Amino acid sequence: MNKFQSRCQNHFLILHPKKYKPVLLFLFIILLLTAAVFHFLPAPASQKQTLSGSWREENSDASADMLLTIDENTITINDFSFAYELSLPHQECPTRENPQGFVLDGGSMGSLAGLFFFEDGKLFLEIDSQMKVFVRE
């Protein structure tokens, strides 16, 4: 065996697991703590927005206030309830560039297509080409 091979064998290729066990355990604990921190971090505000809840029209006077109450499958607009269904594809976080589509069952008026998205904590709702902006109550 030449000098180079013996030097490599002595210095580079021999690992003593018992010697590195505390270091590996420490790195494993750091990895677990990092994963826990990222798991419990709050989601960005844009992902926290949900359609469900009570909304009132932004910048409207008290006499013409439009109030929305939205649950899983019903939109109530000033005491008139309409069933709705989200269109495909479902958007995880609807934005102006990628709004979520839906179909509103207007009863005798027929079905109406609509879009909604969130921006700056506000709900932008478009039904039959009319855009309204709502803030959470």
Residue frames as qw, qx, qy, qz and C-alpha x, y, z in Angstrom:
[[0.000, 0.891, 0.454, 0.000, 0.00, 0.00, 0.00],
 [0.429, 0.434, -0.046, 0.791, 1.44, 3.38, -0.85],
 [0.199, -0.131, -0.445, 0.863, 1.62, 6.39, 1.48],
 [0.309, -0.102, -0.163, -0.932, -1.39, 8.18, 0.03],
 [0.636, -0.271, -0.622, -0.367, -3.73, 5.23, 0.46],
 [0.535, -0.276, -0.669, 0.435, -2.70, 4.68, 4.04],
 [0.058, -0.052, -0.238, 0.968, -3.11, 8.39, 4.85],
 [0.466, -0.178, -0.341, -0.797, -6.66, 8.44, 3.37],
 [0.651, -0.280, -0.701, -0.084, -7.58, 5.33, 5.24],
 [0.438, -0.227, -0.582, 0.646, -6.44, 6.79, 8.55],
 [0.045, -0.193, -0.209, 0.958, -7.95, 10.25, 8.26],
 [0.353, 0.067, -0.260, -0.896, -10.94, 10.36, 5.95],
 [0.595, -0.075, -0.648, -0.470, -12.80, 7.12, 5.86],
 [0.427, -0.208, -0.818, 0.324, -12.92, 5.99, 9.44],
 [0.361, -0.525, -0.020, -0.771, -15.88, 7.32, 11.44],
 [0.205, -0.067, -0.863, 0.458, -16.45, 6.51, 15.06],
 [0.328, -0.582, -0.551, -0.500, -20.23, 6.54, 15.66],
 [0.551, -0.611, -0.474, 0.314, -19.86, 6.82, 19.43],
 [0.389, -0.197, -0.036, 0.899, -17.70, 9.89, 19.01],
 [0.079, -0.141, -0.328, -0.931, -20.32, 11.71, 16.86],
 [0.233, -0.506, -0.829, -0.038, -23.44, 10.52, 18.68],
 [0.142, -0.629, -0.423, 0.636, -23.90, 13.71, 20.80],
 [0.016, 0.320, -0.301, -0.898, -23.44, 15.94, 17.75],
 [0.187, -0.194, -0.799, -0.538, -25.95, 13.93, 15.69],
 [0.212, -0.579, -0.755, 0.223, -28.43, 13.96, 18.57],
 [0.095, -0.545, -0.162, 0.817, -28.04, 17.74, 18.89],
 [0.103, 0.150, -0.521, -0.834, -28.60, 18.23, 15.13],
 [0.205, -0.367, -0.871, -0.254, -31.68, 15.98, 15.26],
 [0.163, -0.630, -0.580, 0.489, -33.15, 18.03, 18.14],
 [0.009, -0.432, 0.127, 0.893, -32.49, 21.27, 16.23],
 [0.141, -0.071, -0.748, -0.645, -34.22, 19.79, 13.17],
 [0.209, -0.523, -0.826, 0.032, -37.28, 18.82, 15.25],
 [0.130, -0.619, -0.351, 0.691, -37.49, 22.26, 16.88],
 [0.033, 0.267, -0.381, -0.884, -37.22, 24.00, 13.51],
 [0.186, -0.268, -0.830, -0.454, -40.00, 21.85, 12.08],
 [0.202, -0.604, -0.708, 0.304, -42.19, 22.60, 15.12],
 [0.074, -0.507, -0.085, 0.855, -41.63, 26.36, 14.78],
 [0.143, 0.109, -0.556, -0.811, -42.59, 26.35, 11.08],
 [0.200, -0.381, -0.885, -0.180, -45.62, 24.17, 11.80],
 [0.217, -0.681, -0.605, 0.350, -47.00, 26.53, 14.45],
 [0.135, -0.180, 0.111, 0.968, -46.23, 29.82, 12.70],
 [0.429, 0.593, 0.449, -0.513, -49.41, 31.72, 11.83],
 [0.545, 0.432, 0.572, 0.435, -50.43, 31.64, 8.20],
 [0.150, 0.019, 0.161, 0.975, -50.11, 34.86, 6.20],
 [0.315, 0.345, 0.386, -0.795, -53.12, 37.16, 6.44],
 [0.480, 0.287, -0.438, -0.704, -54.14, 36.46, 2.86],
 [0.394, 0.002, -0.910, -0.130, -54.57, 32.77, 3.66],
 [0.015, 0.207, 0.774, -0.598, -56.65, 33.45, 6.77],
 [0.403, 0.152, -0.053, -0.901, -59.46, 35.14, 4.85],
 [0.162, 0.261, 0.951, 0.037, -62.66, 33.16, 4.66],
 [0.191, -0.326, -0.484, -0.789, -65.90, 33.93, 2.90],
 [0.460, -0.561, -0.687, -0.021, -68.09, 32.84, 5.81],
 [0.289, -0.314, -0.409, 0.806, -69.23, 35.51, 8.22],
 [0.123, 0.871, 0.444, -0.174, -70.99, 38.87, 8.25],
 [0.422, 0.046, 0.266, 0.865, -70.02, 41.61, 5.82],
 [0.171, 0.840, 0.370, -0.358, -71.29, 45.14, 5.21],
 [0.581, 0.664, 0.210, 0.421, -70.81, 47.27, 2.13],
 [0.504, -0.277, -0.068, 0.815, -67.89, 49.65, 2.35],
 [0.067, -0.124, 0.125, 0.982, -68.58, 53.40, 2.05],
 [0.203, -0.503, -0.683, -0.489, -72.35, 53.19, 2.13],
 [0.268, -0.354, 0.251, -0.860, -74.70, 55.39, 4.09],
 [0.257, -0.018, 0.843, -0.472, -76.85, 53.88, 6.84],
 [0.654, 0.330, 0.240, -0.637, -80.09, 53.99, 4.82],
 [0.781, 0.477, -0.290, -0.279, -78.69, 51.99, 1.89],
 [0.294, -0.546, 0.781, -0.067, -76.48, 49.57, 3.81],
 [0.845, 0.186, -0.426, -0.265, -76.07, 46.21, 2.09],
 [0.486, -0.514, 0.662, -0.250, -75.44, 43.45, 4.61],
 [0.723, 0.250, -0.616, -0.188, -74.18, 39.98, 3.69],
 [0.631, -0.422, 0.603, -0.245, -74.24, 36.93, 5.89],
 [0.665, 0.428, -0.571, -0.222, -72.43, 34.03, 4.28],
 [0.717, -0.373, 0.569, -0.152, -72.23, 30.47, 5.49],
 [0.482, -0.221, 0.792, 0.302, -71.09, 27.24, 3.85],
 [0.243, 0.251, 0.794, 0.498, -73.74, 27.19, 1.11],
 [0.028, 0.826, 0.557, 0.079, -76.05, 30.21, 1.58],
 [0.242, 0.100, -0.034, 0.965, -75.62, 33.94, 0.96],
 [0.078, -0.778, -0.604, 0.155, -78.12, 36.19, 2.72],
 [0.236, 0.205, 0.124, 0.942, -78.35, 39.70, 1.29],
 [0.272, -0.100, 0.178, -0.940, -80.50, 42.02, 3.41],
 [0.585, 0.060, 0.597, -0.545, -82.85, 39.19, 4.53],
 [0.829, 0.416, -0.134, -0.349, -82.99, 37.47, 1.09],
 [0.587, -0.418, 0.683, 0.116, -81.29, 34.07, 1.07],
 [0.724, 0.560, -0.304, -0.265, -79.74, 32.45, -1.99],
 [0.908, -0.199, 0.314, 0.191, -77.99, 29.13, -2.35],
 [0.336, 0.829, -0.419, -0.154, -74.55, 29.24, -3.95],
 [0.953, -0.086, 0.209, 0.203, -71.89, 26.81, -5.05],
 [0.211, -0.737, 0.457, 0.451, -68.21, 27.44, -5.72],
 [0.787, 0.580, -0.144, -0.152, -67.04, 26.83, -9.28],
 [0.864, -0.194, 0.258, 0.387, -64.07, 24.71, -10.22],
 [0.670, 0.034, -0.601, 0.434, -61.15, 25.12, -9.83],
 [0.516, -0.817, -0.251, 0.051, -61.30, 25.96, -6.13],
 [0.339, 0.677, -0.308, 0.576, -58.88, 28.74, -5.21],
 [0.625, -0.308, -0.543, 0.470, -57.12, 28.30, -1.87],
 [0.236, -0.581, -0.205, 0.752, -56.60, 32.04, -1.56],
 [0.423, 0.718, 0.474, 0.286, -58.59, 34.03, -4.16],
 [0.293, -0.461, 0.065, 0.835, -56.88, 37.20, -5.43],
 [0.389, 0.695, 0.002, -0.605, -57.66, 39.83, -8.03],
 [0.221, 0.491, -0.727, -0.425, -55.55, 37.88, -10.54],
 [0.308, -0.041, -0.942, -0.127, -57.13, 34.51, -9.58],
 [0.495, -0.181, 0.267, -0.807, -60.66, 35.12, -8.27],
 [0.202, 0.111, 0.963, -0.139, -62.92, 32.32, -7.07],
 [0.379, -0.114, -0.478, -0.785, -65.97, 31.80, -9.23],
 [0.217, 0.192, 0.853, -0.435, -69.36, 30.77, -7.90],
 [0.225, -0.330, -0.657, -0.640, -72.91, 30.26, -9.10],
 [0.223, 0.081, 0.517, -0.823, -75.75, 31.91, -7.21],
 [0.027, -0.412, -0.882, -0.228, -79.18, 30.28, -7.40],
 [0.125, 0.000, 0.087, -0.988, -81.53, 33.22, -7.83],
 [0.391, 0.361, 0.738, -0.416, -84.71, 31.15, -7.79],
 [0.523, 0.705, 0.471, -0.087, -87.16, 32.61, -10.32],
 [0.136, 0.899, -0.263, -0.324, -84.41, 34.97, -11.58],
 [0.878, 0.405, -0.231, 0.107, -82.34, 31.96, -12.64],
 [0.815, -0.331, -0.011, 0.475, -78.70, 31.35, -11.91],
 [0.159, 0.973, -0.152, 0.077, -76.18, 34.16, -11.74],
 [0.825, 0.150, -0.227, 0.496, -72.44, 33.80, -12.12],
 [0.258, -0.955, 0.095, -0.113, -70.19, 35.63, -9.72],
 [0.689, 0.314, -0.399, 0.517, -66.60, 36.09, -8.63],
 [0.454, -0.885, 0.026, -0.095, -65.00, 37.03, -5.35],
 [0.709, 0.251, -0.359, 0.553, -61.52, 37.71, -4.03],
 [0.524, -0.789, -0.194, 0.258, -59.87, 39.25, -0.98],
 [0.514, 0.480, -0.090, 0.705, -57.60, 42.28, -0.93],
 [0.064, 0.366, -0.365, 0.854, -56.42, 44.23, 2.12],
 [0.069, 0.165, 0.815, -0.551, -58.91, 42.41, 4.35],
 [0.498, 0.329, 0.104, -0.796, -61.84, 43.39, 2.13],
 [0.525, 0.253, 0.808, 0.084, -64.17, 41.15, 0.15],
 [0.252, 0.367, -0.366, -0.817, -64.61, 42.11, -3.50],
 [0.466, 0.291, 0.825, -0.130, -67.79, 40.52, -4.80],
 [0.252, 0.276, -0.428, -0.823, -68.94, 40.67, -8.41],
 [0.408, 0.349, 0.834, -0.124, -72.38, 39.40, -9.39],
 [0.443, 0.729, 0.509, 0.115, -73.84, 40.00, -12.83],
 [0.513, 0.464, 0.080, 0.718, -70.95, 42.37, -13.73],
 [0.238, -0.862, 0.003, -0.448, -71.53, 44.62, -10.71],
 [0.598, 0.128, -0.565, 0.553, -68.61, 44.90, -8.28],
 [0.478, -0.806, -0.049, -0.346, -69.23, 45.66, -4.60],
 [0.402, 0.371, -0.644, 0.535, -66.65, 45.96, -1.83],
 [0.710, -0.603, -0.255, -0.260, -67.43, 44.64, 1.65],
 [0.113, 0.512, -0.672, 0.524, -65.70, 44.83, 5.01],
 [0.496, -0.234, -0.824, 0.139, -66.12, 42.33, 7.81],
 [0.432, -0.712, -0.120, -0.541, -68.55, 43.33, 10.55]]
